Amino acid sequence: MYIPETEVSYYKTFDKSAEDVLQALNLLIPRSTLLISHTNDTGLLVIKAYQKDQEAVQIKAGERLPLEESFCQFIRCEKGEVLAIEDTKQHSLSSRLKIIEHWDIASYIGAPIILSNGNLFGTLSVISHTPVSFSAEQRKALELMASFLGQTLDLEFKAVHDELTGLYNHHFVDQYLQPQQEENAAVIYLDLDNFKYVNDAHGHAQGDIVLQQIARRIMDTVGSHVGIARISGGQFIIWFRTITPTELDSYCAQILHSLNQPFYTPATDVPIYISASMGISNQTASDQLINDLLKQAELAMAQSKQKGKKQYTFFTPTLNASSKRRATLIQDLAQAIQQEELELFFQGQYDAKTTVLTGYESLLRWHHPKMGYISPGEFIPLAEETGLMLALDNWVLKEACLKGAKLNEESSGCQVKISVNLSSYTFNQPGFSEQILETIDSADCVHPPLELEITESHMLENIELVSQKLEQIKSKNISVAIDDFGKGYSSLNYIKELPIDTLKLDASLVQVEPDNERDIGLMKSIVDIAHLYSLTVIGEGVETASQLETLRRVGCDEVQGFFFSKPQPLAELVTSSMS
């Protein structure tokens, strides 16, 4: 533990204790100048000064001295000792220390203020401008008072610091953090994306090690002059006393880059990948409240989450309106299922060669009574944040069984598969497989062939556990597809190791120019490898005839996209199939 001088001013308990100590010491050793100073590698800083003698050299808080010109250099050598010099003129130090002449010191006694880890914080000193003798009682009292100040610092340090990372904690942010008088301070609100899954997959002990590494990376990126607090599990506050917008933008980019690099722990033999979403608020007035800055930064962080995570957003006044909308949606989402505001739409999947219908993907829609249709990209993240995702996934799966059965019944008994997207939140819950099978049984219908779609975000557990879950699902004749393959980091190892049936190519792979032979060659390689493992390959996001032709050329089995049909509610599908 090391307490920098810039931090001491925050310690209100220590400040009050220091005042009490100096007043008590004045009664014990009257007509003296009493000082509490802080010592570091460069020098001495006077934190508190107490003197009644108006004729003496006035020493004020804030004064600094180089280390080599003060008594502190000797106290540092003998941390446990009280240094007493009853007549400086008769002492060998008188010719070596400028402080003796500068402060007109005739007698000096100082006791070290030691922290619990053995580090020297500073000194409690008594200066007399006339030679005096210090009694054993006075020496002992000085030593005890210095020890008391060290203990006070320890307690207050622990109260405002995070034990795991050594950073400030939420108590510090709530009690001590204040905006600057200048109008160029800034706050960053950083939230790790889905850090819960790291704990679930690797255990809390390894998760704690990763948090310590994250804290170190942030500190290494922004430097020791910047304040950093860990306010909860995966949430951090970073504040700059003065910074330009250009510098702030650069720091944010560096932080994201640093956290995107893999993490390793002694007990894991695989890299752990972390990402973060950040919000930034700039101080716009010298009297702006710190709580306002923090709220604005948190709003901006939430906007980063909504835009896809792994990014940073600067606060703007328009986000206030967005915040109100967000609060309304969170409140209303809990009632959406009971109020029958949710609905499944279905988008067709077709044989790439014949364009014969092979199945449907079910897609969740929310028709808000006042706001109209709400995009899944807006309300799904809210469901994940508020713990509603499990209930939402269960509703979708049960509804897909019921609506799929009706759809096949209305289509003259033609049995086509229904694909259902399940969130990584639900997939990573304990007892996932049992819960899914129970939900399907509760539909109490002859459900159509089902296929569950998962993405790379479901793979946060080790591959063996993921495989076990999928095998349990497949034992009930439910097929499994990997969705959005090719979006971001995708591993061909999933094709080899996991018991899957279908590989769905992301639209970013599918929507290539017809003359882009490099990307087309990559797509063909993926299709060929998938076929080696007897997988069906579906191309998503097909919007043009040339894209369809490219998918046929690389050997894709099925296709899906607006070129064929847009997502439709069940009633429209039944009508169109009958016609």
C-alpha positions in Angstrom: 0.0 0.0 0.0 1.3 3.4 -1.0 -0.6 6.6 -0.4 0.3 9.4 -2.8 0.2 13.0 -1.6 -2.7 13.9 -4.0 -4.8 11.4 -2.1 -4.4 12.6 1.4 -6.6 15.6 1.0 -9.6 13.1 0.5 -9.2 11.5 3.9 -11.6 13.4 6.1 -11.2 11.1 9.2 -7.4 11.5 9.0 -7.7 15.2 8.6 -9.8 15.5 11.8 -7.5 13.1 13.7 -4.5 15.2 12.6 -6.0 18.3 14.0 -6.7 16.6 17.3 -3.2 15.2 17.5 -1.5 18.6 16.9 -3.7 20.3 19.6 -2.9 17.5 22.1 0.8 17.7 21.3 0.7 21.4 21.8 -0.3 20.9 25.4 2.4 18.4 25.9 5.2 20.4 24.2 4.1 24.1 24.3 5.7 27.0 22.4 6.7 24.8 19.5 5.8 24.5 15.8 4.1 21.2 15.1 4.0 19.5 11.7 2.6 16.5 9.9 4.4 15.9 6.7 4.2 13.5 3.8 7.4 12.0 2.4 8.0 10.4 -1.0 11.0 9.7 -3.2 11.3 13.4 -4.2 10.8 15.3 -1.0 8.7 16.5 1.9 5.2 18.1 1.8 3.8 19.8 4.8 0.2 18.6 5.3 -0.6 20.2 8.6 1.1 22.9 10.6 0.2 24.2 14.1 2.1 27.1 15.8 1.2 29.7 18.4 4.4 31.6 18.4 3.7 34.5 15.9 7.3 35.7 16.1 8.7 32.3 14.8 9.2 31.5 11.2 5.7 30.8 9.8 5.4 27.3 8.3 2.3 26.6 6.3 0.6 23.6 4.9 1.6 23.0 1.3 5.3 23.9 1.7 7.7 21.5 0.0 11.3 20.6 0.6 13.7 18.4 -1.3 14.2 15.1 0.5 18.0 15.7 0.9 17.3 19.0 2.7 15.0 17.6 5.4 15.2 15.4 8.4 13.0 12.9 6.6 15.9 11.2 4.9 17.2 10.1 8.3 13.8 9.0 9.6 13.4 6.9 6.4 16.6 5.0 7.3 15.3 4.3 10.9 11.6 3.9 10.4 10.9 2.6 13.9 13.0 5.2 15.7 12.2 8.7 17.0 14.8 11.2 15.8 15.6 13.8 18.5 18.1 16.6 18.2 18.1 18.9 21.3 20.6 21.4 20.0 21.1 21.6 16.2 24.1 23.9 16.5 26.0 21.2 18.4 24.9 18.5 15.9 26.8 17.3 12.8 23.6 17.8 10.7 23.6 21.6 11.2 25.9 22.2 8.3 24.2 19.7 6.0 20.5 20.5 6.3 19.3 23.8 4.8 16.0 23.3 6.6 17.7 24.1 9.9 18.5 27.6 8.9 15.4 28.0 6.6 13.0 27.2 9.5 15.2 28.5 12.3 15.3 25.1 14.0 17.1 25.0 17.4 15.7 21.7 18.5 13.9 19.0 16.6 12.1 15.7 17.4 10.2 13.6 14.8 8.4 10.2 14.8 7.7 8.2 11.7 4.1 7.6 10.5 4.2 4.0 9.4 1.5 2.2 7.4 0.5 -1.4 8.1 2.6 -2.8 5.3 5.7 -1.1 6.6 5.8 1.8 4.2 6.7 5.2 5.6 3.9 7.8 5.0 5.7 10.7 6.6 6.5 12.3 10.0 5.0 13.9 13.0 7.5 16.6 14.0 8.0 19.1 16.7 10.2 22.2 16.0 11.5 24.5 18.7 13.2 27.8 17.9 15.1 27.7 21.2 17.1 24.7 22.5 15.0 22.3 24.6 15.3 18.9 26.2 12.7 16.3 25.3 11.6 14.0 28.1 11.1 10.3 27.8 7.3 10.9 28.3 7.3 13.4 25.4 9.2 11.0 23.1 6.8 8.2 23.9 3.7 10.4 23.4 5.0 11.5 20.0 5.7 7.9 19.0 2.2 6.8 20.1 0.5 9.7 18.3 2.4 9.0 15.1 1.3 5.3 15.3 -2.3 6.4 15.8 -2.1 8.6 12.6 -0.7 5.6 10.7 -3.6 3.4 11.9 -6.1 6.1 11.0 -4.6 6.3 7.5 -4.8 2.5 7.2 -8.4 2.3 8.1 -9.4 5.1 5.8 -7.4 3.7 3.0 -9.1 0.3 3.3 -12.5 2.0 3.5 -12.1 3.8 0.1 -10.1 1.1 -1.8 -11.1 -2.1 -3.5 -9.4 -4.9 -1.7 -9.1 -7.1 -4.9 -7.6 -4.6 -7.3 -6.2 -1.8 -5.0 -8.2 0.8 -6.9 -10.6 3.2 -5.3 -14.1 1.8 -4.6 -17.6 3.1 -4.8 -17.3 4.7 -1.3 -14.6 6.9 -2.5 -16.6 7.9 -5.6 -19.7 8.6 -3.5 -17.9 10.6 -0.7 -14.8 12.2 -2.0 -14.9 12.6 -5.8 -15.7 16.2 -6.8 -15.6 18.1 -10.1 -12.7 20.5 -10.7 -13.0 24.3 -10.8 -11.8 24.2 -14.4 -14.2 23.1 -17.1 -12.0 20.5 -18.7 -12.4 17.4 -16.4 -14.0 14.2 -17.7 -15.4 10.9 -16.5 -15.3 7.5 -18.2 -17.9 4.8 -17.1 -16.5 1.4 -18.2 -18.6 -1.8 -18.0 -17.1 -5.2 -18.9 -19.3 -7.0 -21.4 -20.8 -10.3 -20.1 -18.1 -10.8 -17.5 -20.5 -13.1 -15.6 -19.8 -15.8 -18.1 -16.0 -15.7 -17.3 -16.9 -16.5 -13.7 -19.4 -19.2 -14.7 -16.9 -20.8 -17.1 -13.7 -20.6 -15.2 -14.7 -20.0 -11.5 -14.7 -16.9 -9.4 -11.0 -17.4 -8.3 -9.9 -17.2 -11.9 -12.3 -14.4 -12.6 -10.7 -12.4 -9.7 -7.3 -12.8 -11.3 -8.6 -11.5 -14.6 -10.1 -8.5 -12.8 -6.7 -7.7 -11.3 -5.2 -8.0 -14.7 -7.9 -5.7 -16.1 -7.2 -3.1 -13.4 -3.4 -3.2 -14.2 -4.0 -2.8 -17.9 -6.2 0.3 -17.3 -3.6 1.8 -14.9 -0.8 1.1 -17.4 -2.8 2.8 -20.2 -3.9 6.0 -18.5 -1.0 6.5 -16.0 -0.7 7.1 -12.3 -2.0 10.7 -12.5 -5.5 9.5 -13.4 -8.1 8.4 -10.9 -9.6 4.9 -11.3 -12.2 3.2 -9.2 -13.8 -0.3 -9.4 -17.4 0.4 -8.2 -18.8 -3.1 -8.6 -18.0 -6.5 -10.2 -17.1 -5.5 -13.7 -17.7 -1.7 -13.6 -15.0 0.9 -13.4 -14.9 4.7 -13.2 -12.0 6.7 -14.6 -11.7 10.4 -14.1 -9.3 13.0 -15.5 -8.8 16.3 -13.7 -7.9 18.0 -16.9 -7.9 16.6 -20.5 -8.6 17.7 -24.0 -11.2 15.9 -26.2 -8.5 14.6 -28.5 -6.5 13.1 -25.6 -9.7 11.6 -24.2 -10.6 10.0 -27.5 -7.1 8.5 -27.7 -7.2 7.1 -24.2 -10.5 5.4 -24.8 -9.2 3.8 -28.0 -6.1 2.6 -26.1 -8.2 1.1 -23.2 -10.4 -0.8 -25.6 -7.4 -2.1 -27.5 -5.7 -3.2 -24.3 -8.7 -5.1 -22.9 -9.3 -6.8 -26.3 -6.0 -8.7 -25.9 -6.3 -12.2 -24.4 -6.0 -12.8 -20.7 -4.3 -15.8 -19.1 -4.5 -17.2 -15.6 -2.4 -20.0 -14.0 -5.3 -22.4 -13.8 -6.5 -22.0 -17.4 -4.8 -23.3 -20.5 -6.9 -21.3 -22.9 -7.0 -17.6 -23.6 -9.9 -15.6 -22.0 -11.3 -12.8 -24.1 -12.9 -9.7 -22.6 -14.5 -6.7 -24.1 -15.8 -3.5 -22.6 -18.4 -0.8 -23.3 -17.6 2.8 -22.2 -19.4 6.1 -21.8 -17.7 9.5 -21.5 -19.0 12.7 -20.0 -17.1 16.0 -20.2 -17.5 18.6 -17.5 -19.2 21.6 -19.1 -19.4 24.0 -16.0 -17.2 24.5 -12.9 -20.3 24.0 -10.7 -21.5 20.8 -12.3 -22.2 18.1 -9.8 -20.2 14.9 -9.9 -23.3 12.8 -9.8 -24.5 14.5 -13.0 -21.3 13.6 -14.7 -21.5 10.0 -13.5 -25.1 9.6 -14.7 -24.3 11.1 -18.0 -21.3 8.8 -18.5 -23.5 5.8 -17.5 -26.1 6.8 -20.0 -23.4 7.0 -22.7 -22.1 3.6 -21.7 -25.6 2.1 -22.0 -25.7 3.5 -25.5 -22.5 1.7 -26.3 -24.1 -1.5 -25.1 -27.1 -0.9 -27.3 -25.0 -0.2 -30.4 -23.3 -3.6 -30.1 -20.8 -3.3 -27.2 -17.0 -3.2 -27.5 -17.0 0.6 -28.1 -17.3 4.0 -26.4 -19.8 6.8 -26.7 -19.6 10.4 -25.7 -22.6 11.8 -23.8 -24.8 14.2 -25.7 -28.1 15.9 -24.5 -30.1 13.7 -26.8 -29.2 10.7 -24.7 -31.4 12.0 -22.0 -34.4 11.4 -24.2 -33.0 8.0 -25.0 -32.6 7.3 -21.3 -36.3 8.0 -20.6 -37.3 5.7 -23.5 -34.9 3.0 -22.1 -36.5 3.3 -18.6 -40.0 3.0 -20.1 -39.1 -0.1 -22.1 -37.5 -1.8 -19.1 -40.6 -1.2 -17.1 -43.0 -2.3 -19.8 -41.0 -5.3 -21.0 -41.8 -7.2 -17.8 -45.5 -6.9 -18.7 -45.2 -7.5 -22.4 -45.6 -11.3 -22.1 -48.7 -11.1 -19.9 -50.2 -8.3 -22.1 -49.8 -10.4 -25.3 -47.6 -7.7 -26.9 -45.0 -10.2 -28.1 -45.3 -12.0 -31.4 -43.3 -14.4 -33.5 -42.6 -13.6 -37.2 -41.3 -16.2 -39.6 -38.8 -15.9 -42.4 -38.5 -18.7 -45.0 -35.5 -20.8 -45.7 -35.1 -22.3 -49.2 -33.2 -24.9 -51.2 -30.5 -23.0 -52.9 -30.9 -24.9 -56.2 -34.6 -25.4 -56.5 -35.8 -22.5 -54.2 -38.3 -25.0 -52.6 -39.2 -24.0 -49.0 -37.3 -26.1 -46.4 -38.1 -24.3 -43.1 -38.6 -21.1 -41.2 -36.6 -19.1 -38.8 -38.7 -17.7 -35.9 -38.0 -14.0 -35.0 -39.3 -12.2 -32.0 -41.1 -8.9 -32.3 -42.6 -6.6 -29.7 -45.6 -4.5 -30.5 -45.6 -1.8 -27.8 -49.1 -0.3 -27.4 -47.8 3.3 -27.5 -44.4 3.1 -29.3 -45.3 0.6 -32.0 -42.9 -2.2 -33.1 -39.7 -2.2 -31.0 -36.6 -3.6 -32.7 -35.1 -6.8 -31.1 -31.8 -5.0 -31.2 -33.2 -2.5 -28.7 -35.1 -4.7 -26.3 -33.1 -7.9 -26.2 -30.1 -6.2 -24.5 -32.5 -4.8 -22.0 -33.9 -8.3 -21.3 -30.4 -9.6 -20.7 -29.5 -6.7 -18.4 -32.7 -7.0 -16.3 -32.8 -10.8 -16.0 -35.9 -11.2 -18.2 -34.1 -13.1 -20.9 -34.8 -16.5 -19.5 -38.5 -15.9 -19.4 -38.4 -14.4 -22.9 -36.5 -17.4 -24.4 -38.9 -19.8 -22.7 -41.9 -17.9 -24.2 -40.3 -17.9 -27.7 -39.5 -21.6 -27.6 -43.0 -22.6 -26.5 -44.7 -20.2 -29.0 -42.5 -21.6 -31.8 -43.8 -25.1 -31.0 -47.4 -24.0 -31.0 -47.2 -21.7 -34.0 -45.0 -24.1 -36.0 -47.6 -26.9 -35.4 -50.4 -24.7 -36.6 -48.3 -23.6 -39.6 -47.6 -27.1 -40.7 -51.3 -28.0 -40.1 -52.5 -25.2 -42.3 -49.9 -26.1 -45.0 -51.6 -29.5 -45.8 -49.4 -31.3 -43.3 -46.1 -30.3 -45.0 -43.5 -30.8 -42.3 -40.9 -28.1 -42.4 -38.4 -27.3 -39.6 -38.7 -24.3 -37.3 -35.5 -22.6 -36.2 -35.4 -20.9 -32.8 -32.7 -18.4 -31.6 -31.8 -18.9 -27.9 -29.7 -16.3 -26.1 -26.3 -17.1 -24.6 -27.7 -15.9 -21.3 -30.2 -18.8 -21.3 -27.7 -21.3 -22.7 -25.2 -20.7 -19.9 -27.7 -21.1 -17.1 -27.4 -24.2 -14.9 -29.8 -27.0 -16.0 -30.2 -25.4 -19.5 -30.9 -28.7 -21.3 -33.5 -29.9 -18.8 -35.2 -26.4 -18.9 -35.4 -26.5 -22.7 -36.9 -29.9 -22.9 -39.4 -29.1 -20.2 -40.5 -26.0 -22.0 -41.0 -27.9 -25.3 -43.1 -30.5 -23.4 -45.2 -27.8 -21.8 -46.4 -26.7 -25.3 -48.5 -29.9 -25.3 -48.6 -30.2 -29.1 -47.2 -32.2 -31.9 -44.4 -29.7 -32.6 -42.7 -29.5 -36.0 -39.0 -30.5 -36.4 -37.0 -28.0 -34.3 -33.6 -26.5 -34.7 -31.9 -24.4 -32.0 -29.6 -21.7 -33.2 -26.5 -20.7 -31.1 -23.7 -18.2 -31.7 -20.0 -17.9 -30.7 -21.1 -16.1 -27.5 -22.5 -19.4 -26.3 -19.0 -20.9 -26.3 -17.8 -19.1 -23.2 -17.8 -22.4 -21.4 -15.2 -24.9 -22.3 -16.0 -26.9 -25.4 -16.6 -30.1 -23.6 -19.4 -28.6 -21.5 -21.0 -27.0 -24.5 -20.8 -30.3 -26.4 -22.5 -32.1 -23.5 -25.4 -29.7 -23.5 -25.9 -30.0 -27.2 -25.8 -33.8 -27.1 -28.6 -33.8 -24.5 -30.7 -31.6 -26.8 -30.0 -33.7 -29.9 -31.0 -36.8 -28.0 -34.6 -35.5 -28.3 -34.4 -35.2 -32.1 -33.7 -31.5 -32.0 -31.1 -30.3 -34.4 -28.5 -27.5 -33.7 -27.2 -24.7 -35.9 -24.3 -22.3 -35.4 -25.7 -18.9 -36.4 -23.8 -15.8 -37.6 -20.7 -17.8 -38.6 -18.1 -15.4 -39.9 -19.2 -12.4 -37.9 -16.2 -11.3 -35.7 -14.2 -14.2 -34.3 -15.3 -17.6 -35.6 -13.4 -20.8 -35.1 -13.6 -23.7 -37.6 -12.8 -25.8 -34.5 -16.5 -25.6 -33.6 -17.4 -27.5 -36.8 -15.1 -30.3 -35.8 -15.7 -30.5 -32.1 -19.4 -29.7 -31.6 -22.4 -32.0 -32.4 -24.1 -29.6 -34.8 -26.1 -30.1 -37.9 -26.2 -26.7 -39.7 -23.8 -23.8 -40.3 -25.4 -20.5 -41.0 -23.1 -18.0 -42.9 -23.4 -14.5 -41.6 -24.7 -11.8 -44.1 -21.3 -10.1 -43.9 -19.9 -13.2 -45.8 -22.8 -13.6 -48.1 -23.1 -10.0 -49.3 -19.9 -9.9 -51.4 -19.4 -8.4 -54.8 -19.5 -11.0 -57.6 -15.9 -10.1 -58.7 -14.4 -10.4 -55.2 -12.7 -13.7 -55.8 -10.8 -13.6 -52.5 -13.9 -13.4 -50.3 -15.8 -15.9 -52.5 -12.8 -18.3 -52.2 -12.9 -18.0 -48.4 -16.7 -18.7 -48.4 -16.2 -21.8 -50.6 -13.5 -23.1 -48.2 -15.8 -22.8 -45.3 -18.6 -24.5 -47.2 -16.3 -27.3 -48.3 -15.0 -27.9 -44.7 -18.6 -27.9 -43.4 -19.6 -30.5 -46.0 -16.7 -32.7 -44.9 -18.5 -33.0 -41.6 -21.9 -33.6 -43.2 -23.3 -30.2 -42.2 -26.0 -28.3 -44.0 -24.9 -24.8 -44.9 -27.3 -21.9 -45.0 -26.5 -18.4 -46.5 -28.2 -15.6 -44.5 -29.1 -12.1 -45.7 -29.5 -12.8 -49.4 -30.7 -9.6 -51.0 -29.8 -9.9 -54.7 -29.8 -12.4 -57.5 -26.0 -12.2 -57.9 -25.6 -13.1 -54.2 -27.9 -16.2 -54.7 -25.8 -17.2 -57.8 -22.6 -16.8 -55.8 -24.0 -19.1 -53.0 -25.0 -21.7 -55.6 -21.5 -21.5 -57.1 -19.7 -22.2 -53.8 -22.1 -25.1 -53.0 -24.3 -23.6 -50.3 -27.3 -25.8 -49.5 -30.0 -23.4 -48.4 -30.6 -19.6 -48.5 -32.5 -17.1 -46.5 -33.1 -13.3 -47.0 -35.3 -10.5 -48.2 -34.6 -11.6 -51.9 -37.1 -14.4 -51.1 -39.3 -13.2 -48.3 -39.3 -10.8 -45.4 -40.3 -12.0 -41.9 -44.0 -12.3 -41.6 -46.6 -13.1 -38.8 -48.3 -16.4 -38.9 -51.6 -15.1 -40.3 -49.8 -13.7 -43.4 -47.8 -16.9 -43.9 -51.0 -19.0 -43.8 -52.8 -16.7 -46.3 -49.9 -16.7 -48.7 -49.4 -20.5 -48.5 -53.1 -21.1 -49.2 -53.0 -18.8 -52.2 
